[in-house]
Amino acid sequence: MSGATSFTSVPIIDISGLRSAAAGDRERVAAELGTAARDVGFFYVSGSGIDDALFDRMLTVTQDFFALPLEEKMRSYIGLSRCHRGYVPVGEEGVESGTPDLKEAFDTALDLPDDDPDYLAGNPMLGPNTWPDVPGFADAVTAYYRAVLDVGNLLLRAFAVALGEDPEAFSRYATKTPSQLRLVHYPYNPDAEDHLGIGAHTDYECFTLLKPTAPGLEVLNGAGEWIDVPPVPGTFVVNVGDILELWTNGTFVATSHRVRKVKEERYSFPLFFNVDYDTEVRPLPQFAARDDRPRPPLRAGEHLFAQTAQSFAYLRRRLASGELVLPDGSLELGQFGRQALQRVD
């Protein structure tokens, strides 16, 4: 079984070549991405082509929102949404041992109209965004979302090339995705030394493009050691998620990560890049017979929803009351990544 090696640092890959007209440039970058995804599962990408001003505008409106009184922020409470959008107060989430995470967030995704057929049919992850009454908020967040989603589409094609697949092998399933952009705020906490901000976990989608404003992120290597992944100017942090791990049957590992030692105020902006909700994901034929523990297929959106429903208090309450039922075949939390592999190796 492949997997994250005993790395002690995270590589930086310039992805500007993915936009080159020369196939050799695109293939060279794809090969670098494939090596990093196999050996580390985490890496930085530079050369994204995203204007810093887009990020700066989004950061400003995000700060404006989180500075509001709690009562005002709760007008956009995620529990009021039918498709998991809006404000996530401190204590709403707990992804490790049920421990509430010491952060607040605002969840957005592909902003669909009220008459979208999937939304009208009750899809739990597709629909319109919830927008707070903060000047410029919707425009700034949407512009950033679209720019990072474009980079995600480039990476999705590159991962397919890196695996020797058709460049469209994954992209053909990325037409109307439940890819989420989270605006995360870790408040200043002088007592937070060596304290979890968010527990160890993998991400539920294909991969994540993250831009943080301060240190705190750590990633688990193959030796069971936690490695710092500090911000690097001009880059995004990218990590493999559950769906790419399943498609490659563990060749790409959804590397477990956490946030610790969050003393200074910190903002973090992960774009969780996914494929379409109903995409059935199973190991690609080249990886299907790699071990004696065959993995059952999952639907990408159902996996995202099931993991989300087990992590958020408002959804756990609905599960407990019987108002909500997990899709058939749903997995418990923590079934992917290095921690999961260590349990069965």
C-alpha positions as semicolon CSV with decimal commas, in nm:
position;residue;x (nm);y (nm);z (nm)
1;M;0,000;0,000;0,000
2;S;0,130;0,341;-0,097
3;G;0,083;0,630;0,136
4;A;0,228;0,931;0,307
5;T;0,599;0,880;0,367
6;S;0,798;1,006;0,666
7;F;0,825;1,353;0,516
8;T;0,938;1,643;0,734
9;S;0,834;1,928;0,506
10;V;0,577;1,995;0,236
11;P;0,689;2,060;-0,125
12;I;0,608;2,372;-0,328
13;I;0,496;2,315;-0,688
14;D;0,466;2,590;-0,948
15;I;0,147;2,505;-1,142
16;S;0,170;2,786;-1,397
17;G;0,275;2,526;-1,654
18;L;-0,075;2,375;-1,641
19;R;-0,189;2,673;-1,847
20;S;0,087;2,626;-2,106
21;A;0,004;2,547;-2,469
22;A;0,290;2,295;-2,463
23;A;0,181;1,945;-2,360
24;G;0,526;1,880;-2,212
25;D;0,485;2,165;-1,964
26;R;0,145;2,038;-1,852
27;E;0,271;1,682;-1,818
28;R;0,577;1,791;-1,618
29;V;0,362;1,974;-1,361
30;A;0,116;1,685;-1,350
31;A;0,401;1,446;-1,273
32;E;0,519;1,668;-0,986
33;L;0,166;1,684;-0,847
34;G;0,131;1,307;-0,872
35;T;0,455;1,248;-0,684
36;A;0,350;1,485;-0,405
37;A;0,003;1,329;-0,383
38;R;0,153;0,981;-0,352
39;D;0,438;1,058;-0,114
40;V;0,295;1,335;0,103
41;G;-0,071;1,403;0,029
42;F;-0,006;1,770;0,110
43;F;0,177;2,035;-0,092
44;Y;0,184;2,404;-0,171
45;V;0,101;2,536;-0,517
46;S;0,235;2,864;-0,654
47;G;0,159;3,021;-0,992
48;S;-0,218;2,995;-0,946
49;G;-0,278;3,316;-1,139
50;I;-0,527;3,443;-0,879
51;D;-0,508;3,816;-0,814
52;D;-0,415;3,891;-0,452
53;A;-0,678;4,165;-0,455
54;L;-0,952;3,900;-0,475
55;F;-0,829;3,744;-0,153
56;D;-0,780;4,080;0,018
57;R;-1,137;4,188;-0,060
58;M;-1,278;3,861;0,069
59;L;-1,069;3,881;0,386
60;T;-1,198;4,233;0,453
61;V;-1,567;4,141;0,426
62;T;-1,505;3,826;0,629
63;Q;-1,351;4,033;0,909
64;D;-1,648;4,270;0,888
65;F;-1,889;3,980;0,931
66;F;-1,715;3,807;1,221
67;A;-1,685;4,142;1,403
68;L;-2,066;4,161;1,425
69;P;-2,249;4,079;1,752
70;L;-2,335;3,711;1,788
71;E;-2,706;3,788;1,769
72;E;-2,655;3,948;1,428
73;K;-2,438;3,661;1,300
74;M;-2,699;3,409;1,414
75;R;-2,948;3,562;1,171
76;S;-2,749;3,363;0,913
77;Y;-2,727;3,046;1,129
78;I;-2,652;2,738;0,920
79;G;-2,932;2,546;1,090
80;L;-3,184;2,773;0,918
81;S;-3,062;2,664;0,574
82;R;-3,200;2,368;0,377
83;C;-2,866;2,314;0,198
84;H;-2,599;2,371;0,466
85;R;-2,510;2,737;0,412
86;G;-2,444;3,014;0,660
87;Y;-2,294;3,092;0,998
88;V;-2,136;2,819;1,212
89;P;-2,097;2,936;1,575
90;V;-1,824;2,822;1,813
91;G;-1,910;2,475;1,943
92;E;-2,130;2,374;1,650
93;E;-1,872;2,133;1,511
94;G;-1,677;1,848;1,663
95;V;-1,487;1,614;1,435
96;E;-1,266;1,432;1,684
97;S;-1,410;1,250;1,985
98;G;-1,707;1,485;1,979
99;T;-1,492;1,772;2,107
100;P;-1,628;2,109;1,989
101;D;-1,388;2,299;1,766
102;L;-1,263;2,636;1,892
103;K;-1,359;2,833;1,585
104;E;-1,649;2,998;1,404
105;A;-1,713;2,979;1,032
106;F;-1,934;3,079;0,744
107;D;-2,014;2,814;0,482
108;T;-2,078;2,890;0,116
109;A;-2,080;2,685;-0,204
110;L;-2,206;2,696;-0,562
111;D;-2,478;2,964;-0,547
112;L;-2,779;2,812;-0,723
113;P;-3,117;2,980;-0,781
114;D;-3,422;2,913;-0,564
115;D;-3,583;2,719;-0,850
116;D;-3,289;2,483;-0,904
117;P;-3,438;2,135;-0,954
118;D;-3,192;1,961;-0,719
119;Y;-3,267;2,212;-0,446
120;L;-3,642;2,179;-0,498
121;A;-3,605;1,802;-0,480
122;G;-3,449;1,835;-0,134
123;N;-3,079;1,784;-0,208
124;P;-2,907;1,860;0,126
125;M;-2,591;2,017;-0,024
126;L;-2,709;2,199;-0,340
127;G;-2,899;2,527;-0,345
128;P;-2,871;2,901;-0,285
129;N;-2,615;3,058;-0,056
130;T;-2,714;3,243;0,259
131;W;-2,579;3,599;0,244
132;P;-2,548;3,826;0,549
133;D;-2,631;4,195;0,532
134;V;-2,267;4,304;0,502
135;P;-2,185;4,544;0,217
136;G;-1,993;4,372;-0,063
137;F;-1,989;4,033;0,112
138;A;-2,167;3,829;-0,154
139;D;-1,975;3,983;-0,444
140;A;-1,631;3,947;-0,284
141;V;-1,687;3,587;-0,170
142;T;-1,839;3,482;-0,503
143;A;-1,552;3,631;-0,706
144;Y;-1,294;3,449;-0,493
145;Y;-1,492;3,123;-0,504
146;R;-1,505;3,126;-0,884
147;A;-1,132;3,201;-0,916
148;V;-1,026;2,919;-0,684
149;L;-1,275;2,679;-0,842
150;D;-1,104;2,744;-1,178
151;V;-0,770;2,645;-1,024
152;G;-0,936;2,335;-0,882
153;N;-1,053;2,235;-1,229
154;L;-0,694;2,267;-1,354
155;L;-0,570;2,043;-1,073
156;L;-0,844;1,786;-1,131
157;R;-0,729;1,740;-1,491
158;A;-0,365;1,728;-1,381
159;F;-0,432;1,454;-1,127
160;A;-0,592;1,243;-1,400
161;V;-0,286;1,295;-1,624
162;A;-0,055;1,209;-1,334
163;L;-0,236;0,877;-1,296
164;G;-0,208;0,795;-1,667
165;E;-0,580;0,843;-1,719
166;D;-0,766;1,046;-1,979
167;P;-0,740;1,417;-1,881
168;E;-1,120;1,425;-1,852
169;A;-1,143;1,111;-1,636
170;F;-1,248;1,311;-1,331
171;S;-1,346;1,643;-1,488
172;R;-1,642;1,491;-1,671
173;Y;-1,799;1,451;-1,328
174;A;-1,741;1,814;-1,223
175;T;-2,030;2,004;-1,382
176;K;-2,244;2,113;-1,083
177;T;-2,042;2,030;-0,777
178;P;-2,114;2,072;-0,403
179;S;-1,768;2,228;-0,364
180;Q;-1,770;2,434;-0,045
181;L;-1,578;2,749;0,043
182;R;-1,549;2,797;0,418
183;L;-1,461;3,127;0,581
184;V;-1,308;3,024;0,914
185;H;-1,221;3,248;1,208
186;Y;-1,009;3,139;1,505
187;P;-1,054;3,418;1,762
188;Y;-0,760;3,548;1,960
189;N;-0,714;3,327;2,264
190;P;-0,413;3,386;2,492
191;D;-0,480;3,052;2,666
192;A;-0,473;2,847;2,344
193;E;-0,111;2,731;2,364
194;D;-0,088;2,372;2,237
195;H;-0,466;2,349;2,224
196;L;-0,668;2,202;1,942
197;G;-0,847;2,450;1,718
198;I;-0,989;2,175;1,498
199;G;-0,936;1,805;1,558
200;A;-0,749;1,561;1,336
201;H;-0,947;1,471;1,027
202;T;-0,939;1,415;0,654
203;D;-1,140;1,620;0,406
204;Y;-1,445;1,457;0,253
205;E;-1,404;1,574;-0,106
206;C;-1,147;1,526;-0,387
207;F;-0,894;1,778;-0,258
208;T;-0,872;2,110;-0,076
209;L;-0,722;2,446;-0,175
210;L;-0,647;2,639;0,142
211;K;-0,524;2,992;0,212
212;P;-0,464;3,074;0,583
213;T;-0,349;3,402;0,739
214;A;-0,140;3,256;1,024
215;P;0,034;2,933;1,132
216;G;-0,140;2,648;1,312
217;L;-0,194;2,380;1,047
218;E;-0,022;2,045;1,104
219;V;-0,020;1,732;0,887
220;L;0,037;1,369;0,990
221;N;0,325;1,191;0,814
222;G;0,372;0,819;0,760
223;A;0,572;0,785;1,081
224;G;0,286;0,923;1,289
225;E;0,457;1,261;1,342
226;W;0,281;1,597;1,313
227;I;0,454;1,833;1,067
228;D;0,396;2,211;1,060
229;V;0,252;2,356;0,738
230;P;0,293;2,734;0,786
231;P;0,159;2,991;0,537
232;V;0,389;3,059;0,240
233;P;0,323;3,388;0,058
234;G;0,188;3,349;-0,293
235;T;0,075;2,989;-0,245
236;F;-0,221;2,772;-0,161
237;V;-0,196;2,460;0,051
238;V;-0,344;2,159;-0,131
239;N;-0,429;1,828;0,029
240;V;-0,578;1,507;-0,103
241;G;-0,929;1,421;0,019
242;D;-1,134;1,104;0,065
243;I;-1,269;1,086;-0,291
244;L;-0,926;1,085;-0,459
245;E;-0,810;0,829;-0,205
246;L;-1,100;0,602;-0,300
247;W;-1,055;0,654;-0,676
248;T;-0,687;0,556;-0,643
249;N;-0,747;0,286;-0,380
250;G;-0,499;0,449;-0,142
251;T;-0,229;0,541;-0,395
252;F;-0,318;0,901;-0,310
253;V;-0,386;0,917;0,066
254;A;-0,621;1,167;0,226
255;T;-0,366;1,291;0,475
256;S;-0,495;1,360;0,825
257;H;-0,443;1,716;0,950
258;R;-0,537;1,940;1,241
259;V;-0,501;2,295;1,370
260;R;-0,309;2,349;1,694
261;K;-0,155;2,629;1,898
262;V;-0,400;2,886;1,770
263;K;-0,317;3,176;2,000
264;E;-0,317;3,467;1,755
265;E;-0,630;3,554;1,566
266;R;-0,634;3,347;1,248
267;Y;-0,847;3,328;0,936
268;S;-0,851;3,026;0,708
269;F;-1,020;2,982;0,371
270;P;-1,046;2,623;0,246
271;L;-1,213;2,548;-0,088
272;F;-1,317;2,183;-0,074
273;F;-1,316;2,076;-0,439
274;N;-1,568;1,803;-0,512
275;V;-1,728;1,624;-0,805
276;D;-2,100;1,613;-0,881
277;Y;-2,330;1,495;-0,603
278;D;-2,443;1,169;-0,767
279;T;-2,099;1,064;-0,894
280;E;-2,035;0,700;-0,805
281;V;-1,673;0,670;-0,695
282;R;-1,494;0,336;-0,687
283;P;-1,126;0,242;-0,739
284;L;-1,018;0,296;-1,098
285;P;-0,953;-0,033;-1,284
286;Q;-0,574;0,012;-1,263
287;F;-0,600;0,021;-0,881
288;A;-0,898;-0,209;-0,820
289;A;-0,702;-0,524;-0,736
290;R;-0,424;-0,369;-0,530
291;D;-0,507;-0,524;-0,194
292;D;-0,734;-0,775;-0,026
293;R;-0,954;-0,512;0,138
294;P;-1,182;-0,403;-0,148
295;R;-1,342;-0,067;-0,085
296;P;-1,714;-0,029;-0,153
297;P;-1,815;0,250;-0,390
298;L;-1,951;0,578;-0,254
299;R;-2,153;0,856;-0,407
300;A;-1,947;1,172;-0,371
301;G;-2,226;1,396;-0,246
302;E;-2,375;1,135;-0,016
303;H;-2,036;1,082;0,146
304;L;-1,996;1,458;0,195
305;F;-2,345;1,484;0,344
306;A;-2,306;1,180;0,573
307;Q;-1,973;1,302;0,712
308;T;-2,111;1,655;0,754
309;A;-2,423;1,527;0,929
310;Q;-2,207;1,344;1,184
311;S;-1,995;1,655;1,249
312;F;-2,249;1,937;1,296
313;A;-2,465;1,965;1,606
314;Y;-2,778;2,082;1,425
315;L;-2,764;1,782;1,190
316;R;-2,680;1,536;1,469
317;R;-2,994;1,655;1,650
318;R;-3,201;1,582;1,340
319;L;-3,044;1,238;1,310
320;A;-3,122;1,164;1,675
321;S;-3,485;1,271;1,634
322;G;-3,536;1,063;1,320
323;E;-3,604;1,372;1,112
324;L;-3,290;1,293;0,912
325;V;-3,156;0,956;0,794
326;L;-2,807;0,895;0,658
327;P;-2,779;0,750;0,305
328;D;-2,737;0,372;0,280
329;G;-2,374;0,267;0,304
330;S;-2,265;0,580;0,490
331;L;-1,933;0,549;0,671
332;E;-1,853;0,660;1,023
333;L;-1,609;0,946;1,062
334;G;-1,237;0,874;1,031
335;Q;-1,242;0,596;0,770
336;F;-0,988;0,756;0,536
337;G;-0,634;0,885;0,564
338;R;-0,318;0,785;0,741
339;Q;-0,493;0,728;1,075
340;A;-0,735;0,484;0,915
341;L;-0,451;0,302;0,736
342;Q;-0,259;0,270;1,062
343;R;-0,558;0,097;1,218
344;V;-0,565;-0,176;0,953
345;D;-0,199;-0,208;0,846
